[in-house]
């Protein structure tokens, strides 16, 4: 019997498991799913927990709702991948042998060796992270006054930093709490690399929520009370959130596959440099040669490009979901000795929430380039509901709709 082991329960992992179950339904194959959490976390909505802990039941989906009865679930943390022996090393369970490994371990926060940042900065990668931010925010707000408000600093003005800053500002406004919110980024613009109109609309929403934005501002070090900045005055803080970058998981550090910062290179077939290991989602860097063929040394290509539109897959739930859906077909093809199919990402648009508002950009099928208002808000809700309906049930999606 062929054993396929899927590592991780994020968007890519869930989509991969369901895709494998569909493609391998009648084959002599065992699917084993490994995760350190017994649930799937809807990570792009985890910032909402800061304002409303009641969303927990909506953004955590038990693995039993995702997988079929035939798939075996192993509740354990992955600590290593031995590609020579084809073994997944686990903490909390016996190591697993595999015929194929699918790496969907996601990413972890990168601290870039900034002194004190790991020790004092809150990350936003789990429910516990959001809970700790909420608790510290409440304490800081109680101690603040109108003359001396609590200072919240969010480092990193990418998607996560923007949404967290907006959510904290909305929390403050609902309670009329004495809190100032600052969003810092070392780039010269927020949401760097995106369309200028989109960036401007996001900035307008943040400023409408009274978020202070400071670009070209890099954090050089952090201590218990102060954020030290390059070329700017030091900043006292009560709550510090760091969302300034990601890197791969430590579990891949010793894995003998081509990788960079513990993220495995994968070609357009989603296969890595090892013939029995696939990688998707934030755990992967896409890489192919000029002919969309197998991996070749020096053929680095960090994203799969759609030749018709030049779109590239962002590090989002949508891209991981699409890759996961393609994964099952290619594992089945490989097991049968057939040629693998190539995955090309199609950008369906980007949506960012700022408190209860949202900004949408280049949404597939809508002729307006960038827009906000109820339309953007409901589209963002619909995307989350569609994911919940697909990965779990439409009943769960309907219950979650008001909170998304």
C-alpha positions as a printed Julia matrix, in Angstrom:
404×3 Matrix{Float64}:
   0.0    0.0     0.0
   1.25   3.5    -0.89
   1.31   5.93    2.03
   0.96   9.67    1.44
   1.71  11.81    4.5
   0.44  15.4     4.57
   2.22  17.75    6.97
   0.23  20.71    8.3
  -3.4   21.75    8.73
  -3.36  25.2     7.15
  -5.12  26.11    3.92
  -2.7   24.11    1.78
  -2.88  21.08    4.08
  -6.68  20.98    4.16
  -6.98  21.4     0.41
  -4.3   18.75   -0.16
  -6.02  16.21    2.08
  -9.38  16.67    0.38
  -7.78  16.59   -3.06
  -5.88  13.4    -2.27
  -9.03  11.76   -0.9
 -10.88  12.58   -4.12
  -8.11  11.46   -6.47
  -7.05   8.34   -4.57
 -10.49   7.2    -3.47
 -10.38   3.84   -5.21
  -6.64   3.24   -5.18
  -4.51   1.18   -2.83
  -3.3    4.3    -0.99
  -3.3    5.39    2.64
  -3.55   9.11    3.44
  -2.08  10.18    6.79
  -2.51  13.77    7.98
  -0.16  15.21   10.62
  -0.64  18.46   12.54
   0.37  19.89   15.89
  -3.17  21.3    16.21
  -6.32  19.13   16.0
  -8.05  21.82   13.98
  -7.69  24.04   10.94
  -7.27  27.74   11.77
  -8.73  30.29    9.35
  -5.59  32.37    9.73
  -6.64  35.34    7.6
  -9.42  36.02   10.13
  -7.44  35.41   13.34
  -6.96  39.15   13.91
 -10.7   39.38   14.63
 -10.15  37.47   17.88
  -8.41  40.57   19.27
 -11.74  42.42   19.24
 -14.14  39.51   19.55
 -13.03  36.22   21.19
 -16.37  34.74   20.16
 -15.02  34.21   16.64
 -12.92  31.31   17.95
 -15.6   28.72   17.2
 -15.99  30.1    13.68
 -12.31  30.23   12.71
 -11.27  26.85   14.11
 -12.5   23.81   12.19
 -11.89  20.38   13.79
  -9.96  18.06   11.51
 -12.82  15.54   11.69
 -14.95  18.0     9.69
 -12.26  18.33    7.02
 -11.12  14.77    6.39
 -12.91  11.57    5.51
 -13.1    8.63    7.91
 -10.53   6.77    5.79
  -7.82   9.35    6.37
  -5.74   8.82    9.51
  -5.0   11.9    11.62
  -1.87  12.09   13.8
  -1.84  14.82   16.44
   1.86  15.67   16.71
   4.41  18.33   15.83
   6.68  17.67   12.86
  10.34  18.04   13.86
  12.13  16.75   10.79
  11.97  15.14    7.36
  14.47  12.42    6.42
  14.16  12.08    2.66
  16.77   9.32    2.42
  14.87   7.02    4.77
  11.51   8.53    3.76
  10.58   9.22    7.36
   8.7   12.08    9.02
  10.11  12.79   12.47
   7.51  13.68   15.09
   7.31  15.05   18.62
   4.37  13.45   20.39
   4.01  10.34   18.24
   6.06   7.63   16.56
   7.92   8.62   13.41
   6.09   7.89   10.17
   7.4    6.2     7.06
   6.07   7.55    3.76
   6.03   6.87    0.07
   5.12  10.49   -0.65
   5.39  13.47    1.71
   3.39  16.64    1.12
   4.92  19.58    2.99
   2.28  22.16    3.97
   3.82  23.38    7.22
   3.27  27.05    6.5
   5.66  29.67    7.81
   6.78  31.25   11.04
   7.51  34.86   11.88
  10.95  36.16   10.88
  12.68  38.49   13.35
  15.76  39.3    11.21
  18.09  39.19   14.22
  16.67  42.45   15.58
  17.67  42.55   19.25
  14.71  42.15   21.6
  12.09  41.77   18.86
  11.47  38.07   19.43
  11.33  38.57   23.19
   9.0   41.57   23.33
   7.05  41.52   20.06
   3.76  39.64   19.73
   3.31  37.62   16.55
  -0.01  36.87   14.82
   0.25  33.22   13.79
  -2.17  31.5    16.18
  -5.18  31.91   18.43
  -2.87  32.13   21.43
  -1.04  35.01   19.76
  -4.3   36.92   19.25
  -5.41  36.16   22.81
  -2.18  37.5    24.27
  -2.46  40.7    22.2
  -6.03  41.19   23.42
  -5.11  40.65   27.06
  -2.15  43.03   26.94
  -4.21  45.6    25.07
  -6.92  45.54   27.74
  -4.36  46.04   30.52
  -2.69  48.89   28.66
  -6.01  50.62   27.98
  -6.99  50.45   31.67
  -3.74  52.13   32.63
  -3.91  54.79   29.92
  -5.58  58.2    30.21
  -6.78  60.8    27.75
  -3.65  62.84   28.54
  -1.34  59.82   28.43
  -2.89  57.18   26.14
  -1.53  53.65   25.84
   0.78  53.23   22.86
   0.32  50.28   20.5
   3.0   49.79   17.85
   2.47  47.4    14.93
   5.63  46.67   12.96
   5.16  45.66    9.35
   2.57  47.17    6.99
   1.83  44.08    4.96
  -1.53  42.33    4.98
  -1.26  41.04    8.56
   0.03  44.3    10.03
  -2.64  46.36    8.28
  -5.48  44.12    9.44
  -4.18  43.93   13.01
  -3.74  47.71   13.25
  -7.27  48.2    11.89
  -8.75  45.69   14.32
  -7.02  47.25   17.34
  -8.23  50.68   16.24
 -11.79  49.34   15.95
 -11.5   47.77   19.42
 -10.38  51.13   20.8
 -13.18  53.05   19.08
 -15.88  50.68   20.32
 -14.75  51.26   23.9
 -13.58  54.87   23.58
 -10.35  53.59   25.1
  -7.28  55.84   25.56
  -5.1   54.08   22.96
  -2.93  55.35   20.12
  -2.19  52.95   17.25
   0.98  53.28   15.18
   1.78  51.25   12.04
   5.46  51.22   11.05
   7.19  49.88    7.95
  10.71  50.22    6.6
   9.43  50.49    3.01
   8.4   53.84    1.54
   4.78  52.71    1.2
   2.3   50.46    2.95
   1.39  47.11    1.36
   4.61  47.37   -0.64
   4.6   46.0    -4.16
   0.89  46.47   -4.73
  -1.03  48.87   -6.97
  -0.72  52.52   -5.9
  -4.47  53.09   -6.05
  -4.98  50.06   -3.8
  -2.33  51.31   -1.37
  -3.97  54.73   -1.28
  -7.41  53.29   -0.53
  -5.97  51.19    2.32
  -4.13  54.22    3.72
  -7.34  56.26    3.6
  -9.19  53.6     5.58
  -6.42  53.31    8.17
  -6.32  57.07    8.62
 -10.13  57.14    8.91
  -9.65  54.67   11.78
  -7.11  57.08   13.3
  -4.11  54.81   12.74
  -0.82  56.72   12.6
   1.24  55.45    9.63
   5.0   55.82    9.48
   6.87  54.49    6.45
  10.63  54.4     5.87
  10.87  53.59    9.57
  12.91  50.52   10.47
  13.13  48.96   13.93
  16.77  48.54   15.01
  16.21  47.06   18.47
  13.58  46.64   21.17
  13.66  46.62   24.94
  10.92  46.2    27.53
   9.51  49.7    27.07
  11.04  51.19   23.92
  11.21  50.55   20.2
  14.48  51.93   18.86
  14.28  53.17   15.28
  16.86  53.78   12.56
  17.11  57.49   11.86
  14.13  58.44   14.03
  13.3   59.12   17.64
  12.8   56.15   19.93
   9.2   55.12   20.52
   7.79  54.08   23.9
   5.19  51.34   23.69
   2.74  49.41   25.84
   1.88  46.75   23.26
   4.16  45.73   20.39
   3.0   43.51   17.53
   5.47  42.27   14.91
   4.19  41.3    11.47
   7.22  42.25    9.41
   8.09  39.03    7.63
   8.05  35.24    7.53
  10.47  32.39    7.13
  10.19  28.61    6.86
   9.6   26.19    9.71
  12.52  24.73   11.66
  11.29  21.21   10.84
  12.78  21.56    7.34
  16.18  22.82    8.48
  17.91  19.45    8.01
  15.75  18.11    5.19
  17.84  17.23    2.14
  15.8   19.18   -0.4
  16.73  22.37   -2.19
  15.43  25.24   -0.07
  15.98  28.78    1.1
  15.36  29.81    4.71
  13.65  26.46    5.3
  11.18  26.94    2.45
  11.44  24.17   -0.14
  11.84  24.97   -3.81
   9.09  23.38   -5.88
   8.52  23.44   -9.6
   5.23  24.06  -11.41
   4.21  20.46  -10.72
   4.58  21.24   -6.97
   7.38  18.66   -6.69
  10.63  19.47   -4.88
  14.18  18.36   -5.68
  13.32  15.01   -4.05
  11.1   12.87   -6.26
   8.89  11.77   -3.35
   8.37  15.17   -1.71
   5.86  17.83   -2.78
   5.63  21.29   -1.18
   2.89  23.93   -1.36
   1.68  27.05    0.44
   4.0   29.16    2.57
   6.32  26.17    3.01
   7.28  26.37   -0.67
   9.08  28.67   -3.07
   7.95  27.99   -6.62
  10.78  27.33   -9.04
  10.96  26.03  -12.62
  13.02  26.17  -15.8
  12.15  27.92  -19.05
  10.13  24.97  -20.28
   8.06  24.54  -17.12
   9.92  21.29  -16.63
  11.56  19.63  -13.63
  13.85  21.32  -11.16
  17.3   22.21  -12.39
  20.06  23.78  -10.35
  20.03  27.56  -10.61
  16.52  27.7   -12.08
  15.07  29.64   -9.17
  11.65  31.09   -9.8
   9.99  32.14   -6.58
   6.48  32.29   -8.02
   4.51  30.55  -10.73
   3.7   33.15  -13.35
   0.51  33.08  -15.39
   1.85  33.69  -18.92
  -1.39  35.4   -19.97
  -1.51  38.0   -17.19
   1.91  37.96  -15.49
   0.08  37.41  -12.21
   2.03  35.71   -9.44
   0.56  33.8    -6.51
   0.74  35.87   -3.33
   1.28  34.19    0.06
  -2.46  33.99    0.61
  -5.11  31.45    1.52
  -6.46  31.54   -2.04
  -3.13  30.57   -3.62
  -2.48  27.81   -1.08
  -6.01  26.5    -1.58
  -5.62  26.33   -5.37
  -2.25  24.59   -5.14
  -3.69  22.09   -2.68
  -6.53  21.24   -5.04
  -4.01  20.52   -7.79
  -1.77  18.47   -5.51
  -3.91  15.34   -5.33
  -3.99  14.94   -9.08
  -0.22  15.11   -9.36
   0.46  12.65   -6.55
  -1.95  10.23   -8.25
  -0.24  10.8   -11.61
   3.2   10.25  -10.12
   2.17   7.05   -8.35
   0.86   5.73  -11.67
   3.96   6.78  -13.63
   2.07   9.4   -15.64
   3.28  12.87  -16.64
   2.54  15.51  -14.03
   0.28  18.47  -14.73
   1.48  22.05  -14.24
  -0.21  24.43  -11.87
  -0.71  28.07  -12.89
  -2.15  30.52  -10.41
  -5.0   32.79  -11.49
  -5.34  35.93   -9.4
  -8.98  36.37   -8.38
  -8.37  39.64   -6.53
  -7.11  40.9    -3.18
  -9.16  42.03   -0.2
  -7.99  43.7     3.0
 -10.08  44.35    6.1
  -9.61  47.39    8.32
 -11.92  46.94   11.29
 -15.41  46.53    9.9
 -14.42  48.11    6.59
 -12.7   46.45    3.64
 -10.88  47.4     0.46
 -10.99  45.22   -2.67
  -8.7   45.25   -5.67
  -8.99  43.6    -9.1
 -11.72  41.2    -8.04
 -12.37  38.77  -10.87
 -15.57  39.64  -12.73
 -15.94  43.17  -11.3
 -15.01  46.04  -13.66
 -14.01  48.48  -10.9
 -10.29  48.31  -10.14
 -10.35  49.28   -6.44
 -13.37  49.79   -4.22
 -14.57  49.68   -0.62
 -17.92  50.01    1.12
 -20.49  47.26    1.67
 -19.59  45.54   -1.6
 -15.98  44.97   -0.56
 -17.03  43.94    2.93
 -19.53  41.36    1.66
 -17.11  39.95   -0.9
 -14.55  39.42    1.84
 -17.23  37.7     3.94
 -18.19  35.57    0.96
 -14.59  34.42    0.43
 -14.29  33.28    4.04
 -17.71  31.62    3.88
 -16.8   29.85    0.64
 -13.68  28.46    2.26
 -15.57  27.27    5.34
 -18.26  25.74    3.17
 -15.68  23.89    1.1
 -13.45  22.69    3.9
 -16.27  21.92    6.36
 -19.96  22.59    5.68
 -22.25  25.35    4.43
 -24.03  25.26    7.79
 -20.77  26.28    9.48
 -20.26  28.96    6.84
 -23.71  30.42    7.45
 -23.15  30.53   11.23
 -19.82  32.3    10.75
 -21.07  34.87    8.22
 -21.94  37.68   10.7
 -18.5   37.46   12.33
 -16.38  37.46    9.19
